[in-house]
């Protein structure tokens, strides 16, 4: 059986769906974040700096979980509606394990799982 080397990741700050590019039915791995910052809470809170630092730590843990799950892939497409994919890419860029990995980022809207699957199929069919 040939090793799958391509992976699509639809992500935002709360959840990431990892899907291998394969002709077989997609298996979806889900990684959830504990990120739950409320902008209104930040605006009225006197402890906003503490909340922001706590949430940054939570996001860093989330990105590290995803990083551990993808370390054996050669080509990855990060896509989704938020800036989480860029933040995650920045974390990967600082880790030597990911230097030889081809990673591309695409801005997309919110998508159903079927739309994510179709996006990955079209993306890797052209790459």
Phi, psi and omega in degrees: 000133182282139179287133177280128182244002184241139185218138172251139179230111170270129184211154165222196184284348183254333185206150175231133175251117181258123182229122177286142174277114181205161176280343178285167175304140182294137168257131183248124174259133181248132174236123182255150178255156174266009182297126182209035183292136180250118184301321179296320179298320179295319183294325182264352183276137174279348182252033184302320181298319178296316179298316180297315179296321178297315181293325176299319178296318179298316178295320179299319176298318178300311180296324177293324176297316178296316179303317178297326181285339187250003190298343182259009180264156181259328184223131184224139171247123176259128179213159181153177188271346187251180178277003181302323182296324178289319178297317179296317178301319178298320177296316179297322182297337181267001184247122183300334181297340186251008184295325182269359182278137175272117182235129177236152182238133177229137176277128176221168174277181171297144184222150171286168178299323177295320177294321177298315179301312179298319179300315181295316178301314180293318182299308184283339175294332180264355182239000000 
